[in-house]
Amino acid sequence: MTTLLEVKNVSKHFGNDTKALSNIDFSVKEGEFVSIIGPSGAGKSTLLRCINRMIDASSGDIIFDNDHVYELNKRELKKVRRKIGMIFQHYNLVNRLSVIENTLHGRLGYKSTLAGILGLHSEDEKLQAANILQILGLEDQLYKRSDELSGGQKQRVGIARALIQNPKLLLCDEPIASLDPNSSKVIMDHLRNICTSMGITVVVNLHQVDVALKYSDRIIGVNSGKIVFNGTSQNITSSDIHQIYGSDEGKLIFDLGGSHVG
């Protein structure tokens, strides 16, 4: 398999005192499903945002699809970001817009500023949006306002918005943190299916160890801005989880087999 993403020696400081990431090194192959786990405040969200330059790393290099992300100008970065879909914990939908309109926002990276402002979309784009929403089980919700949806439905719209970009990589920042167990399972099943059937690489931040174990090809454990584990879900041990979480919390979840997603 070809390497799609390389994160090389990436560090991120906020101000003089706070070091969010320290010398992060890992790579991701095309078609891989990778979970990044660790306690709150470990640096997981900062890491994801450094990959697509939503925030700039303080040092290091990120190579995505053969492009050095930190060497790109604004126009080149816009082009690269088309290939990186982002899924957020709190959905980031426009409440007053319909499901299909929110989905079509994923095409903005392909449009001029004026076309984006006017919301001009081709029939092909509208058809693609409807097809994606059908795959995600939202075919009956196309014209419903987004603020009328449940949390799980909103997250599926967020996934649809990312997929309509035709990405090579999905970055998912705690996509199930706000959801109940049933909705969480639906979202994780969709993400796994997107990876397996569409061949789209998925990197997902998770707090839930049991979910990472169930769905991932590989797990990266982060604690205090540093990688403390990088291996397959089959190879991770109770002591690894203890090291990642720095407490008995992860160890307890691991020993009990977890219960967040059935």
Secondary structure as the mmCIF struct_conf table of DSSP 4:
data_model
#
loop_
_struct_conf.conf_type_id
_struct_conf.id
_struct_conf.beg_label_comp_id
_struct_conf.beg_label_asym_id
_struct_conf.beg_label_seq_id
_struct_conf.end_label_comp_id
_struct_conf.end_label_asym_id
_struct_conf.end_label_seq_id
STRN STRN1 THR A 3 PHE A 14
TURN_TY1_P TURN_TY1_P1 GLY A 15 ASP A 17
STRN STRN2 THR A 18 LYS A 29
TURN_TY1_P TURN_TY1_P2 GLU A 30 GLY A 31
STRN STRN3 PHE A 33 ILE A 37
TURN_TY1_P TURN_TY1_P3 SER A 40 GLY A 41
BEND BEND1 ALA A 42 GLY A 43
HELX_RH_AL_P HELX_RH_AL_P1 LYS A 44 ILE A 51
TURN_TY1_P TURN_TY1_P4 ASN A 52 ARG A 53
BEND BEND2 MET A 54 ILE A 55
BEND BEND3 SER A 58 SER A 58
STRN STRN4 SER A 59 PHE A 64
TURN_TY1_P TURN_TY1_P5 ASP A 65 ASN A 66
STRN STRN5 ASP A 67 HIS A 68
HELX_RH_3T_P HELX_RH_3T_P1 VAL A 69 GLU A 71
HELX_RH_AL_P HELX_RH_AL_P2 LYS A 74 ARG A 81
TURN_TY1_P TURN_TY1_P6 ARG A 82 LYS A 83
STRN STRN6 ILE A 84 ILE A 87
TURN_TY1_P TURN_TY1_P7 GLN A 89 HIS A 90
TURN_TY1_P TURN_TY1_P8 ASN A 95 ARG A 96
BEND BEND4 LEU A 97 LEU A 97
STRN STRN7 SER A 98 SER A 98
HELX_RH_AL_P HELX_RH_AL_P3 VAL A 99 LEU A 104
HELX_RH_3T_P HELX_RH_3T_P2 HIS A 105 TYR A 110
BEND BEND5 LYS A 111 LYS A 111
HELX_RH_AL_P HELX_RH_AL_P4 THR A 113 LEU A 118
TURN_TY1_P TURN_TY1_P9 GLY A 119 GLY A 119
HELX_RH_AL_P HELX_RH_AL_P5 GLU A 123 ILE A 135
TURN_TY1_P TURN_TY1_P10 LEU A 136 GLY A 137
HELX_RH_3T_P HELX_RH_3T_P3 GLU A 139 GLN A 141
TURN_TY1_P TURN_TY1_P11 LEU A 142 TYR A 143
BEND BEND6 LYS A 144 LYS A 144
STRN STRN8 ARG A 145 ARG A 145
HELX_RH_3T_P HELX_RH_3T_P4 SER A 146 GLU A 148
BEND BEND7 LEU A 149 LEU A 149
HELX_RH_AL_P HELX_RH_AL_P6 GLY A 151 LEU A 163
TURN_TY1_P TURN_TY1_P12 ILE A 164 GLN A 165
BEND BEND8 LYS A 168 LYS A 168
STRN STRN9 LEU A 169 ASP A 173
BEND BEND9 GLU A 174 GLU A 174
TURN_TY1_P TURN_TY1_P13 PRO A 175 SER A 178
BEND BEND10 LEU A 179 LEU A 179
HELX_RH_AL_P HELX_RH_AL_P7 PRO A 181 MET A 198
STRN STRN10 THR A 201 LEU A 206
BEND BEND11 HIS A 207 HIS A 207
HELX_RH_AL_P HELX_RH_AL_P8 VAL A 209 TYR A 215
BEND BEND12 ASP A 217 ASP A 217
STRN STRN11 ARG A 218 ASN A 223
TURN_TY1_P TURN_TY1_P14 SER A 224 GLY A 225
STRN STRN12 LYS A 226 THR A 232
TURN_TY1_P TURN_TY1_P15 SER A 233 ASN A 235
HELX_RH_AL_P HELX_RH_AL_P9 SER A 238 TYR A 245
TURN_TY1_P TURN_TY1_P16 GLY A 246 GLY A 246
BEND BEND13 SER A 247 SER A 247
HELX_RH_AL_P HELX_RH_AL_P10 ASP A 248 LEU A 256
TURN_TY1_P TURN_TY1_P17 GLY A 257 GLY A 257
BEND BEND14 HIS A 260 HIS A 260
#
